[in-house]
Amino acid sequence: MAPSTSTRRRVARTSAVRLSAAGRREATERLIGEEPLEIRVAGPDGVVGATTATMRTPGHDFELAAGLLRAEGVIAGPGDLAEIRYCTDVDVQQYNVVTVHLRRPPRRELAARSLMATASCGVCGTASIDELCDRVPVVGGTTSIDAAVLAGLPDLLREEQSLFAETGGNHGAGVFRADGSPLVVREDVGRHNALDKALGARLLAGTDPGEDDVVVLSGRVSFELVQKTAAAGVPILVAVSAPSSLAVETAQRLGVTLAAFVREGRATLYAHPERVVGR
């Protein structure tokens, strides 16, 4: 499956006025790009049966689509995917519309959406934590991670965030080994999109994330981000900022080790702390 390319802008430039103690001056600022992406799902007969949309930073669009569909339960793994390509039946928005062709009917229907999802809300379609726990197996495995390695993961993630270094306006998500080595890092204006891209990259490479991996996030943890991690079978989730109450409850029920407020050598373990060793 060919990698996605895009003519859309990941970084935009705009004029601005900077204020300081020395006064004001004209400046050119770099901004993180944000554009809509429509994702269409077609069955083995080629007929599009469902669509969804999200606001995202252009780039790695095929990975975003694959990761989102995996999290939603529409596909179970790379074997369900036949092809992902940009749509040619649209004009100027060609690179903002992709069609995911499946080898078999969807394993779960993608919820219909009449409104464009924002970059911050996530496109998850899960009505309740109980419904999620019914369809996503509890994450098992014997993976453990050293506390010192865990504490250093956010800094390692930041080192891989080239777009953040340029714009300061996007989120990062990465898949790491338990020894701290990075496997893939992706950036996006939306937290959920960044994680979908990272998990989707592994899926499209044929090396689906699993029990030896760790997900690292640059921001806070919501229910949807735990959902995506658990659906991919990843046992450890590390985040720089706070979790929500529902994120903690979901991690506890689905067997995900949740470490948040991981910064300056410290961490708070909210679920399944037994996987973190040392100290």
Secondary structure in CASP SS format (residue, H / E / C, confidence):
PFRMAT SS
TARGET T0000
AUTHOR 0000-0000-0000
METHOD secondary structure of the structure
MODEL  1
M C 1.00
A C 1.00
P C 1.00
S C 1.00
T C 1.00
S C 1.00
T C 1.00
R C 1.00
R C 1.00
R C 1.00
V E 1.00
A E 1.00
R E 1.00
T E 1.00
S E 1.00
A E 1.00
V E 1.00
R E 1.00
L E 1.00
S E 1.00
A C 1.00
A C 1.00
G E 1.00
R E 1.00
R E 1.00
E E 1.00
A E 1.00
T E 1.00
E E 1.00
R E 1.00
L E 1.00
I E 1.00
G C 1.00
E C 1.00
E E 1.00
P E 1.00
L E 1.00
E E 1.00
I E 1.00
R E 1.00
V E 1.00
A E 1.00
G C 1.00
P C 1.00
D C 1.00
G C 1.00
V C 1.00
V E 1.00
G E 1.00
A E 1.00
T E 1.00
T E 1.00
A E 1.00
T E 1.00
M E 1.00
R E 1.00
T C 1.00
P C 1.00
G C 1.00
H C 1.00
D H 1.00
F H 1.00
E H 1.00
L H 1.00
A H 1.00
A H 1.00
G H 1.00
L H 1.00
L H 1.00
R H 1.00
A H 1.00
E C 1.00
G C 1.00
V C 1.00
I C 1.00
A C 1.00
G C 1.00
P H 1.00
G H 1.00
D H 1.00
L E 1.00
A E 1.00
E E 1.00
I E 1.00
R E 1.00
Y E 1.00
C C 1.00
T C 1.00
D C 1.00
V C 1.00
D C 1.00
V C 1.00
Q C 1.00
Q H 1.00
Y H 1.00
N H 1.00
V E 1.00
V E 1.00
T E 1.00
V E 1.00
H E 1.00
L E 1.00
R C 1.00
R C 1.00
P C 1.00
P C 1.00
R C 1.00
R C 1.00
E C 1.00
L C 1.00
A C 1.00
A C 1.00
R C 1.00
S C 1.00
L C 1.00
M C 1.00
A E 1.00
T C 1.00
A C 1.00
S C 1.00
C C 1.00
G C 1.00
V C 1.00
C C 1.00
G C 1.00
T C 1.00
A C 1.00
S C 1.00
I H 1.00
D H 1.00
E H 1.00
L H 1.00
C H 1.00
D H 1.00
R H 1.00
V C 1.00
P C 1.00
V C 1.00
V C 1.00
G C 1.00
G C 1.00
T C 1.00
T C 1.00
S C 1.00
I E 1.00
D E 1.00
A H 1.00
A H 1.00
V H 1.00
L H 1.00
A H 1.00
G H 1.00
L H 1.00
P H 1.00
D H 1.00
L H 1.00
L H 1.00
R H 1.00
E H 1.00
E C 1.00
Q C 1.00
S H 1.00
L H 1.00
F H 1.00
A H 1.00
E H 1.00
T H 1.00
G C 1.00
G C 1.00
N C 1.00
H E 1.00
G E 1.00
A E 1.00
G E 1.00
V E 1.00
F E 1.00
R E 1.00
A C 1.00
D C 1.00
G C 1.00
S C 1.00
P E 1.00
L E 1.00
V E 1.00
V E 1.00
R E 1.00
E E 1.00
D E 1.00
V C 1.00
G C 1.00
R H 1.00
H H 1.00
N H 1.00
A H 1.00
L H 1.00
D H 1.00
K H 1.00
A H 1.00
L H 1.00
G H 1.00
A H 1.00
R H 1.00
L H 1.00
L H 1.00
A C 1.00
G C 1.00
T C 1.00
D C 1.00
P C 1.00
G C 1.00
E C 1.00
D C 1.00
D E 1.00
V E 1.00
V E 1.00
V E 1.00
L E 1.00
S C 1.00
G C 1.00
R C 1.00
V E 1.00
S C 1.00
F H 1.00
E H 1.00
L H 1.00
V H 1.00
Q H 1.00
K H 1.00
T H 1.00
A H 1.00
A H 1.00
A C 1.00
G C 1.00
V C 1.00
P C 1.00
I E 1.00
L E 1.00
V E 1.00
A E 1.00
V C 1.00
S C 1.00
A C 1.00
P E 1.00
S C 1.00
S H 1.00
L H 1.00
A H 1.00
V H 1.00
E H 1.00
T H 1.00
A H 1.00
Q H 1.00
R H 1.00
L H 1.00
G C 1.00
V C 1.00
T E 1.00
L E 1.00
A E 1.00
A E 1.00
F E 1.00
V E 1.00
R E 1.00
E C 1.00
G C 1.00
R E 1.00
A E 1.00
T E 1.00
L E 1.00
Y E 1.00
A E 1.00
H C 1.00
P H 1.00
E H 1.00
R H 1.00
V E 1.00
V E 1.00
G C 1.00
R C 1.00
END
